[in-house]
């Protein structure tokens, strides 16, 4: 197995873990910001125990990774509350476009025609996937779009981090999210045993383990390829819902999901080896 293939599989594993979030959050009878706080709290605890991250330099790229990660977590939760879940997911994955356009400038990865084609086809598939579920969401849509910028910024920031910097960024980023959210939920921190169990799963597996896989895979594939493979998340989400809750996806969703997965598979299998990044300025 080549390093590139191993990296793609690691990112795919992360996306599959991320995809369990919709089902888990749906089963928690708690306000969104409270869910986000506890999810990040459990994730931070798991990441610090598993990775024991050490911050070698509190420089601008590392701080950018912290800020974009925490902001991505929070804005996605807010967007999900203020608009439809479909709008929030679809608009957040506009981040793939920002990664594609900014990769040459930020991490020195060339803009490839195959990447642009795969992203365009995948977005067409996502549009088909969400037929009948997308609609006007007002301010929530703007927050979701902001989340896409933060998500892109996170990927590009993590791509530049070396020697454990990416692992430290996701661990500390969850802690930053907890501190930012605490004032909004401090008056009601109690949890039922069931909610605590689900949130522990979301924090440990859906966030912590997923990001451990993601940062390892990101070292072996380009930023654009990683963000494109990440689009497996919204495709896999309704599969979990169907298996656990019996909600059948529509024909449009199945067709759209097939198109997204086809674009990801085509771009991954036709990729050239990852070139080393230039040294930071």
N, C-alpha and C positions, 0 to 999 in steps of 0.2 A: 504493500500500500504506500503510495506516495505521500509526502508531507502535505501537499495540497488537498488530496482526498481526505486525509485524516482531519485537516482543518475544517473542510466542508462538513464532515460528519459531526464534528464537535459543535459547530454552529447550528446544525440541524437538530442535534440533541437539545441545545439550549432553546431553540424555537418551540420544540415539542413540549418542553417543560413550561415555557411561557404560556403556551396555549391552554394550559389547565386553569389559568387565572380566571377566565370568564365563568367557568363552572363553579369554582371555589367562591368567588366573590358573590355570585348569584345565591349561594347557599348560606351566606352570612347575613343575619338580620341585624346589621349595624350600619350607621351612617358611613358614607364613602370616605370621609377624611379620617374617621376612626379606623376603618379598615386599612387605609394607606399607612397610618402611623404604626399599627401593630404589625402589619406585614413587613415594613421596613425594620422595625425593632427586632423581630425574629430573624430577619435576614442578616442584619448587622451582627447579632450575637453569633449566628452560625458562621459567618465569614471570618470574624475575628478568631473564633475557635479553630476553624479548619485551616485557614491560610496564615494566621499569625502575621498579618501584613506589617511591614515596616516602611515608613515614609522616608525616603532618602533625601528628597528635595521638595520643599513646599514652594515650588516655582509656579509660574503662571500657567503652563500646560496642565499641571496636576490640579491646581485650583479650578481651572476651566472644566476638567473632568468631574470634579466634585459638584460644581455648581450645575452643570448641564444634567448630570444624572439625577440629582435631587429635584431639580426643576421638572425634568421629564416625568418622574414618578408622580409628583404632585399635580402637574397640569393635566396629565392623562386622567387622573381620578376626578378632578374638577370638571373636565370636559365630558366625562362619562355621566356626571351628575346633571350637567346643564344642557346636554344634547343627547341624541340617541347613541347607543353603544356602537351601532354600525357606523354612524358619522365619525365618532371618536377614533375608532380603529382605522377606518379608511383614510381620514385626514392625517393621522399620526404617521402612517406609512408613506406619506408624501416625503418624509425624511429620506427615503431612498433616493429621491431626485436631488435633494440638497447634497447628499453624500457623493453622488455621481458628479455633480458640478464642482464641488469644492475639493474633492480628493486631489486633483493636480496641484492646487495651491497649498493645501494644508499638509498633505503627507507625501507629495511628489509622485503619486500614482497617475499614469497617463490616462487620458479620457479615451476609451476604446469604443468603437462603433458597436461591437457585440454587447457591451454593457448597456449602452443606450437602447439598443433594440430589445434586449431582454427586459429591461425596466419598463419600456413602453408596452410590451406584450403582457407583462405581469399586471400592470395597472389596468389594462383592458379587461383582463380576467377578473381582477378584484371588482371592477365596476359591474361586471356581469354577476359576480358572486353576491353583491349587495343589492341586486335588483329588487325594488319594492320596499327596501329598508332604509334607503338614504332619503333625506328630506331636509328642509331648512331647519337650522338649529340655533340661529342667532349668535349670541355672544359665545355660546358653547362651542360653536364651530371655529371661532377665532382662537379660542383657548386650545382646541385640538390642533389647529394649524401651528400655534406656538409650540405645542408639544413636539411636533414633527421637527422643528428647528433644534430643540433641545436634544432630541433623540439622535439627530445627525451630528450635532456637536459632541455628544457623548462618544459615538463610534469613532469619530476622527480624533478626539482627544485620547481615547484609549489606544488607538493605533500608534500614536506617537510615544506612548509610555513604554519604558523598557525596564528590565531588571526588577520585576515585581511591582512596578508603578501602577499598572492597570488593576491588579488585584487589590492594592491598597486603595485605589480610587473608588472601586465599587463598595468596599467595606466602609470606608469613611463617608461615602456618598449617602448610603442608607442612614447613617447616624445623623448626617446633616438634615436629611428629610424628616427624621423623627423630631429633631430640635425645632425645625420650622413648623411642623404640624402640631406640636404639643400645646401651644397657647389656644388653639381652636377646639381641642377636645379635652382639655385638662379637667373640665367640670364633670365629665362623665367617662371615666376610664375603666369602669367595671365591664367584665365579659362573662358570658355564660360558658360553662365547660365546653359545649359544642362549638361555639364561636371561637373560643381559644384554640381548640384542636384544629379547626379549619384554617385559622390565621397562622398557626404554627406551620402547617403544611405549606401554605402560600409563601411564607417567609423563608423557610428552610429549603424547600424544593423549587417552587415556582420562581423565586428570585435568586437565592444564594447559590444553589447548585447550578441553576441555569447560567448565571453570570460567570461562575467558575469555568464552565464549559466554553462559554462565549469568548472570554478573554484569552483562553488557550487557543481556540480555533482562529481568533482574529490575528494571531501572530503568523498564521500559515496561509491565509487567503487575503485578498485585497479588501479594503473597506467597502467598496461597492458590492463585491461578491457576498460579503458577510451580511450586509443590509438586505440584499436581494434574497438570500437564503432565509433570512429572518421573516420574510413574507409568508413562510410556511405557517407561522403562528395563527393568523386569522383563518387560514384554511383548515387547520387541525382543530380549532376551537369547537366548531359545531359537531365534529366527530365525537369528541368527549361528551358533549351534551346529548347526542343521540345514544351513545352507549350507556350512559348513566340515567338519563331522564326520558329517553325514548322519543325526543323531538326530532322528526325527520327533516333533513335539509331539503330545500326545493331543487327542482331540476336545474334552474338557473345557477344555484349555488354549487351544485355538483359540476356543471359545465365550467363555471368560472374557476373553481378550485383546480380542475384539471388543467386549465390554461395556465394558471399561476405556477403549478408544480412543473408543467412542461417547460415553461420559460426558465425556471430555476435549474432544472435538470440539464437543459440544453446549454445554458451558460456555464454551469459548473463543469460539465464533461468536456466542453470545448475550451476551457481556460488554459492559459499559459502559466508556467510557474511564476510564483510571486517573486518580484525583484526586491532586493534589499532597499530599505528606506534610506534617504539621505540623512546625514547627521543633523540634529537640531541646530538652528542658528544660535 
